[in-house]
Amino acid sequence: MKMENQEKDWELYKSKLGKWQEDYADRLIKEYMKILTGKGSAAERLAALKGRTEADFAGIGLTLVPNEEEMLFDLIDLVREGVITVDDVGDFSEETLETVKHFI
């Protein structure tokens, strides 16, 4: 990747990551509410919620800290895990976008 594109992509990544994580957390909360208000006993619903939150926190969507050296891999993982879509990567350089598309 060209140095100029890499620097622009890094700045863009840092500016977008927080909002992506916040949007993802909002989506998860809505899904958690469905679990809590769903069918089953209170214990079953809490167990389902516990399993779900543990799985969600095991992924990178909620816990990712930006790292310039890992940015490209993180973008790929964010798309793979459903935190963002390929469209969310559309503002990045063509090289970054094509790399993400190639690996998802």
C-alpha positions in Angstrom: 0.0 0.0 0.0 1.3 3.4 -0.9 2.5 5.4 2.2 0.1 8.3 1.4 -2.9 6.0 1.2 -1.8 4.1 4.3 -1.7 7.3 6.3 -5.1 8.5 5.1 -6.6 5.1 5.7 -5.2 5.0 9.2 -6.7 8.5 10.1 -10.0 7.4 8.6 -10.0 4.2 10.5 -9.3 5.9 13.8 -12.1 8.4 13.1 -14.7 5.7 12.2 -13.9 2.9 14.7 -15.6 4.4 17.7 -18.8 5.0 15.9 -18.8 1.5 14.4 -18.3 0.0 17.8 -21.1 2.2 19.3 -23.5 1.3 16.5 -22.6 -2.4 16.9 -23.2 -2.2 20.7 -26.6 -0.6 20.0 -27.5 -3.5 17.7 -26.4 -6.0 20.3 -28.5 -4.3 23.1 -31.6 -4.6 20.9 -30.8 -8.3 20.4 -30.2 -8.8 24.1 -33.6 -7.2 24.9 -35.2 -9.7 22.6 -33.5 -12.5 24.5 -34.6 -11.1 27.8 -38.2 -10.6 26.7 -38.4 -13.9 24.8 -39.9 -17.2 25.7 -38.6 -19.5 28.5 -38.0 -19.2 32.2 -36.1 -16.3 33.7 -33.2 -18.7 34.3 -33.2 -19.9 30.6 -33.3 -16.3 29.3 -30.4 -15.2 31.6 -28.4 -18.3 30.6 -29.0 -17.4 26.9 -28.0 -13.8 27.5 -24.9 -14.9 29.3 -23.8 -17.1 26.5 -24.5 -14.5 23.9 -22.6 -11.7 25.7 -19.6 -14.0 26.3 -19.5 -14.8 22.6 -19.9 -11.1 21.7 -17.1 -10.0 24.0 -14.9 -12.8 22.6 -15.0 -11.1 19.2 -13.3 -7.9 18.3 -16.4 -5.7 17.7 -16.6 -4.4 21.3 -13.1 -4.6 22.5 -10.9 -3.6 19.5 -8.3 -1.0 20.2 -6.9 0.7 17.0 -3.5 -0.5 16.0 -2.0 0.8 12.8 -0.1 -2.3 12.0 -3.2 -4.4 12.4 -5.7 -2.1 10.7 -6.1 -4.1 7.5 -6.6 -7.4 9.4 -9.0 -5.7 11.8 -11.1 -4.3 9.0 -11.4 -7.8 7.5 -12.4 -9.2 10.9 -14.9 -6.4 11.5 -16.6 -7.3 8.3 -16.4 -11.0 8.9 -18.0 -10.6 12.4 -20.8 -8.4 11.1 -19.7 -5.3 13.0 -19.5 -3.4 9.7 -20.2 -4.1 6.1 -18.0 -3.8 3.0 -19.9 -0.6 2.2 -18.5 0.9 5.4 -15.0 0.4 4.0 -16.0 2.3 0.8 -14.3 5.5 1.9 -10.9 3.8 2.3 -8.3 3.6 -0.5 -9.0 1.3 -3.4 -6.2 -0.9 -2.3 -7.7 -1.3 1.2 -11.2 -1.9 -0.2 -10.0 -4.5 -2.7 -7.9 -6.3 0.0 -10.9 -6.5 2.4 -13.1 -7.8 -0.4 -10.6 -10.4 -1.3 -10.3 -11.8 2.2 -13.9 -11.8 3.4 
